[in-house]
Each structure stands twice: as structure tokens, then as C-alpha cells.
Amino acid sequence: MNTNHYYTAEVHGDYQIFELGDFTVAEGGTIPNCLLAYKTLGKLNAAKDNAILVPTWFSGSHQIMQQAYIGEGRALDPEKYFIVIINQLGNGLSSAPHNTPSPRNQANFPQLRISDDVRAQHTLLTEQFGIDSLALIVGGSMGAQQTYEWTVRYPDMVKRAAPIAGTAQITPHNFLFTQGLQNSIMSDPAWLSGWYEQSTDVHIGLRRIAELCNVMGWSPAFFTQERWRALGFTSLEDFITRFMIGYFGPMDPNNLLAMIKKWQLGDICFQRSDNLKDELAKIKARVFVLAIEGDLMFPPADCEHEQKMIPDSEFHIIRTTDGHFALFGTDPNYLEQVDNHLETLLGTPA
């Protein structure tokens, strides 16, 4: 296993580990002694009906979800709800290429699917806490992919769902974007087909992925209005270097690739059918589909196209100049809108 101080509690805050044992993934491989890293806030009530699940997005961890979306007096209030944030497989806190023992380490880490995350999360919730009902699942981007998978895989367990800035099925445009993310890393000669010694050896590839995400993650208005100044940066170069490269630079390239490839294969129809409309029609949860204005990764039109196929659902656009990366919580107005929608959803009988 490679050592990387980035993937520690010192960086991401404290968390717990759930041991899944040897976990067979949908593509047929096995992760030995598979681990899920998770964080809980609040208390599970006697009826066990106040649980909220928050899955993480690409490159993210429980820390950003807790900081941006959870707090007393907010929609996700740990004084009212038992909130479980689960780090997705491949993110480096849960089992990933960099922390899995040989021979399943690095480039030999198995291909993941969104369904693998959801099956693993279901095991944690049911076996560790005895939860058989979720008041809400809310996740952004790849967290939205997991949210959709939950609604169709365990329809009787999910009462409400709020996918933010994500789709149930990858679009051709999004597929091509993720292909570019892969190439950003794999074209670095130091990647060595996934067998580099240290993640920092692949610094060119990590810089490339930061720059590509910079273009697609923020809206055009974010740059024309120089929104980065309000975030405390003195120039565009300063923002790219300290925020974007500073964010991706410490990460493990194989971990990022494991999540990118999973993202690219995101499809609730996998192993079920070829008809997206039929699968979305099976959803029993009360669903608020939340899209972000100016989102280039998951454009609102793509989100609304799916929402129209979901029974008992609503579509809402979150107004912001920050585009997809408003998910980080950079715009207080974005967070206020999300809180309002989640508050309404949680107050709706389901």
C-alpha cells in the first residue's frame, strides 16, 4: 500500500470504519477486507425513522459534506436527524487503490460501479444500525448518482430523495468529459500504467485534471464576474494554483481514476433493463431534483429530462453564478436555496 497523508483523519476530520469483509463488485472482482469510512451526526431515535444518508461526490469526503450542508437550525439538523455520511468506494478513506493490499492495489484495484457503493452502504446501515427506512437521501454530483441508485435498488426503504446536480444515467456529453478526466492522468508519463511509487510523481496529470475541472466545474459567469475575488484570491492564476491545484494536487491518481471510471459507467439501468423511463417509473420516494444554474457537468436540461419521468417528483433550479462547484458551498445564497428545498421536502409526507 502507498502512504499518503492526505487520506487521514488529520486532514478530513474523524470518522469510523465499517468492515465489509471480502466484497464482490458488480463487474466480478473482489475487494479484500473492504472498508467503508463514515461519519455520523445526531442520534437515531427509537423508531429508527429519522435517518438521513449523505453519500459523497467525486474527490470529496465526509468533511466537505458536513461543513457545507449540516448544522443546527439547518435542513440537515443533527438535533433532529441521525445523519450518516458515507465516503464512496475509491475515495481514499474507504477502500481504494492506494490503501488496498497487494495484489488488489493500484492498477489492480477492481472496476467499480455506483451499485457497489449502494450495496455496501445498505449493508452498513442495516447491519450496523438496524435501519430499514431512510427519511431522506441527498447527494450531489456522484452523490446524486448514488441517490438515484438507492431509489431504484431499495425503493421501499427510501422515503425522500434529493439528487443535486447529477443524473440517473450518464449522458454522451458527460461520458466524453469523464474520458477527458481519465486522459488527464493517464497521459502523464509518470503514471506508469498505474504503478507509480508516489502520487506526487504524477503531478502533471494531477495539474491537468485540476485545470479541466476548473473549466467545467465553474460557470462562465464565475470567471467573467471574477467571483474568485470574493473567495479571497488575488488573481485567476492565484485561484487556479491555490484552490484548484491545491485541492487535487495531494490526491492519489489511481483513486481519482477509480471514481472517474465509476462515474462514467453511472446508469440505474445496469443489470436491470435498457429503458430509463421504466426504471425511473419504479421510484416510490418523494423526489426533489435539484439542478444548478450554469452547471456544465450536469446541465439543468439533462436533470429535468429525467425528472419528468419520475412520479411524485419536482424540479428546481438553484440560482448561482458558481456552476457545478457551488456544491462546495462557496455561495451562501446557493446553500440557503438548498436548505429551503430540503426543509420543504422533509416536511412533506412520504
N, C-alpha and C positions, 0 to 999 in steps of 0.2 A: 504494500500500500504506500502511496505517496503521502507525505505530510504537507499540510497546507494550513497555516494558522488562521486563514480566513474562515475556515469551516469549524469554528469553535464557539462556545458559549461566551467567551470574552468579546467576540465581535457581534454575535447575534442575540445575546441575552440567553438566559437559562431556558432549558427545555427538558423534556423527558423522552425516553426511548421505549418503544414497544417492539418486542421481538416476535417476528412472524415465522421464524424458522426458515426452512428452505422453501422459497416462494417461486412457483412456476408461473411464468408470464404468458400472455396470450399468444406470443409468437413461438412459444415452445421451449425457450431457455429457462434456466433456473438461477435465481439469486440466492447463494448460500447464506444462511443466517441473516435473512433480510430484516432491515431495521427501519422503523418509521420514527422520525423525530417530530414531536408535537408539543404544543403549549396549551394549557387550559387556563381559563379565567372565569371566575364566578363559581357557583355551586349548583350541582344537579339537584333538582327538587325531588320530593318523594315520589311523585308521579312519573318522573323522568320524561317530562314532556316540554321542558324548557331548553333543550339542547339546540345550539346553532353550530353548524360546521362551516369553517372558512378554509378552503384549500388555497394553496399558494400559486403564483404565476411563474412564468419563465424567469429564472435567475433570482427570484425572490425567496424570502424566508418568512417565518412566523413574525420576525421582528418588525418588518415594514407593515404587515397587516395589523399588528397590534397598535403600532404607533399612529397609523393613518386612520383606522376605521373603528377602533374600540375605545370606549371610555365611559365614565359615569355621566349620566344625563344625555348620552347619545343613543342612536337607534340600537347599536350593539352595546348594550349596557350590562357589564358583568354583575351589577347589583340585581338585575332581573333574570339574566340568562346564564346558562352554562355554555361557554364558548370554547370550542375546540379548533385550534388552528393546526393543520397537519401539513408538514413540508412534503412536497411531492417527491416521488422517487427520482433520483438523478440529481437532486439539487445540492447534494454535498453534505447536508445534515442527516437526511435519510440516506439509505443505501444508494451509492453512486459509483461511477468508475474509479474515482480516486481513493475511496475508502473500503472497497471490497477486496478481500484477499485473493491472491493468485489461486487458480488460473482464470478467475472471472473478473480480473481487474482491467483497468484502462480500456484498450480497444476490444478486449474480450467480454466486456460487460454486455449483457443481452439487450436486444431491441425491446424497447418498452412501448406500451400503448396506454392511452388515457384510461382504458378499462382496468389496467393493472393497478393504477393509483386508487381507483374507486373500490375495487375488490379489497385491496389492502386496508383502506380507510374503514370500510364496512366491518372488517374483522376487528380492527381496533375498537371501534365504537360499541360493537355488540359484545365482544368478549371482555374488554377492559372495563366498560361502564354499564353494560346491560341495557344500552339504548336501543329501542326499536322504533322510535319516532323522532323526526327532526323538525323542529318548528320552522327552521329556515336553513337553506344552504345559499351562501353568497360568495362568489369568487369572480375575479377579474382576469381577462385575457385567457391564459391557460387554466386559470381557476374557473373561468366560465365554461371552458370545455369540460372540466371535471363536473361542474354543476349540472350541465346537460346530461352527462353520462349517468349521474346519480338519479335524475328524474325518470330515465327510461329503464335503468337496471333495477332500481328499487322503488317503483312508483308508489307503493303503499306506505313506504317509510317516510317519504318526503312530503311535508305539508305545504311548504312555500319554497320558492326558488327565485334568486335574483342573479342571473348571469349578467356581468358587466363587461362590455367591450370584448365580446367573444362570440363564437358561433358553434353550433352543434356539429357542423360538417365543414371541413376545410374548403375554402373556395380556390379556384385556379390562381387568382392573384395572390392569395395568402400562401399557397403552396410555392409559388415562384419566389416570394420573399424569403421563406424559410430555406429554400435552396441557396439563396444568396448568403444567408447567415452561415450555413454549413460551409460553403466555399470560402468564406472569410477566414475560417480557421484552417480548413484542410489544405488551402493553397500556401500556407506558411511552411517553408521547407523544414523548419524546426519541429513541426508537428510529428514528423516521422511515423506517419500512419497510426498515430495514437500512442506511440511508445517513447515519448519524450521523457526525460528524467525529472524535470521540474516544470511546473506550469508557466513560470516566468520565461522559460526558454521560448515559448510561443507568443511572445509579447507583440509581434507584428500582427498575428492573427487576432489576438485579443483587441488590439487597437482598431483593426478593420471592423470587427463586429460592433465595437462601440460607435464607430463613425456611421455605420449603416443603420444601427438602431437610432442614432441621433437624427438622421434624415427622416426615418419612418415613424419614430416614436412621438415626435413633437409636430404640431400642426405648422403649416406655413405661416400662420398669423403669429405664432410664438416667436418666430425669427424676425418677421417684418416689424413687429412691435417691440422687439428687443426685450422680451419678457424675462430673459435670463438676468437682466439687471436687477429686477425685483427679487431674484433669488440670491443675490449677493455676489454676482460675478462682474468683473470689470470689463470684459470683452468676450466676444464669441469664442475666441481661441481659449480664453481662460475657462469658460464654461465647458467646452468640449474636453479640455485636458483634465480639469479638476473634478468635474461632475461625471461625464460620460466615461472617459478612460479611467478615471479614478474608481468608478463603480465596477466596470468589467475587468479591469486590469488584474485584480487579485484572484480572480476565479480560475477554476480548473477547466481547460478547454474540452476535455472529454466529458466532463459533467454537463457543460453547455450543449455539446453535441447530442448527448443522450436525451436532453429535454427538447432540443430543436427537432430531432427526428420523430419524437413522440408527438410534438405539436403538429408536425407536417402530416401525420397519419390520423389526426383527430377526426373522428367520424362516429356518431352514435349508431350508424347502420352496421358497423363492423360486426360480423358474425351473426347478424340478425336478418337483414334484408337489404335490398338495393333501393328502397323507397323512403326517402327522408320524410315525406309527408305522413306516411303511415306510422313511422316511428315517433314523430313529434305528436301525433294524434293520441298516442298512448299515455302521454303525460297526465297525471292526476293532480299534481301540485298546482297551487295558485302561483302564477309566474309573472314577474315584472322583468321584462327585457330592457336593460338599461344600456343605451349606446352613448358614445361620447362624440360631441361635435368636433369635426376636423380630424377624426381618427383615420389615419391612413392604413393602419394594420388591419383593423376590423371596422370598415366603414359602416355608418349607421344604416345605409340601404341594405347591406348584407344581413345585419341583425334584424331589421324589420321584416325582411323577406321570410325569415324563419319564424318570427313571432306570429305572423299571420296564420301559420299552420298549427299553432299551439292553442288548444282550448283553454278557456278561462285565463287568458293572459292579457297583459297590457304592454304597450311600447312607450318608452320615454327617452327623450334625448337630454343628456346632461350638457348644459351650455358652458363652455370654457374655451379659452384660447390655447390651452396646453395640449390638446390632442390626446392620443392614447396614453401618454405618460402622465396625464392628470391623475392616473391611478396611484402615482406615488404620493399624492396628497399635496402637491405643490400649489394648488389653487384652493384657498379656503371656500370659495363660492361653489366649487365642484363638490367638496365634501359636504357642504350644507345641503345641496340638492340630493346627493345620495342618501344622506341621513333622513331627509324628508320622505323620500320614496320608500326606504326600508321601514321607517316608522309606520307609514300607511299600510304597507304590505303585512307587517307583523300584527297590525290591528285589524286585519281582515280575517273573518272566519274561514277556516280551511279544514 
